[in-house]
Amino acid sequence: MKYRNLGKYGLKLSEISLGTMYYGSYIKEDQAIKCLDEGVNHRLNVISYE
């Protein structure tokens, strides 16, 4: 996973994020958990909920 620095504080964000807008309405809970687990396994650290 590639990361980018955010601002002057040393916060490193992954270049790829996981959008979760449809979790709960179109994606069932068990499938959503699998997606989140996969993101964490790939060292993803940006999750958007809007």
N, C-alpha and C positions, 0 to 999 in steps of 0.2 A: 504494500500500500504506500502510495506517495502522500506526503503531507505538505502543507503550506503554513507558514507562520501568519498569525493574525495579530496585527498591531505590534507594539513594542514590549509586550509582556511575556513573550515566549510561548504563547498558546499555539499548539500545533493541531491543525484540523485536517482530516483526511480530504483528499481531492474529490472523493465520491461520497455522496450522502444517501441515506435511505429515507424515502418519503413514505409516510404512514397515514396519509389523509383518508384512505379508503379502508383502513383496518377497522373492523367492527361492523361495517355496513356491507362491503362487498367481499371481504376476505374473512374467512372464519378464524376463530381464535387459534386453533391448532396450527393452521397454515401461517398465521402471523408470527407465532412463536418460532416456527422453523425459519422464517425469513430473518427475524431479529437475531437468532442464534448464528445463522450463516454470516450475517454482517459482522457480528462480534468476532467470529472465528477468523474473518479476513481483516481484523483490526480496524474496522470502521468505527469512527467516533463522532459522526454527525448524523443525527436522526431528527428529521423534520416531522412535525405533527400537524401542519396546516397545509 
